[in-house]
Amino acid sequence: QVQLVESGGGSVQAGGSLRLSCAASGYTYNKYCMGWFRQAPGKEREGVATIDSDGRIMYADSVKGQFTISKDNAKNTLYLQMNSLKPEDTGTYYCAARLGDGVCFFFRGRIPVWPFGNWGQGTQVTVSS
């Protein structure tokens, strides 16, 4: 059973940085798409960035140039480096995985939620002005 455990959230002031981590375990698929999503109170969950098993990366238009996704295959860990944080970046951040075909979907500048079947419990990020 796939397990995704996020960490690294916290409270920062606007302009600050945070690095989120997602430790993945319990799968042996060679092809996958992993991603970061976020959900602000009262809003729908939105995709932030994805990286596939071949290292191809995609960012939602809303975070391009501000966030960086990466992965350490040896540690089975996914990262999200978040810089120049703004109050509107506040929310719960989730790690997710789509296993088997390695396809990361991207439509009109956005990363859809529906292709991902495995989710972590989330980590809270709060950015104050």
Secondary structure, 3 states (H helix, E strand, C coil): CCEEEEECCEEEECCCCEEEEEEEECCCCCCEEEEEEEECCCCCCEEEEEEECCCCEEECCCCCCCEEEEEECCCCEEEEEECCCCHHHCEEEEEEEEECCCCCCCECCECCCCCCCEECCCEEEEEEC
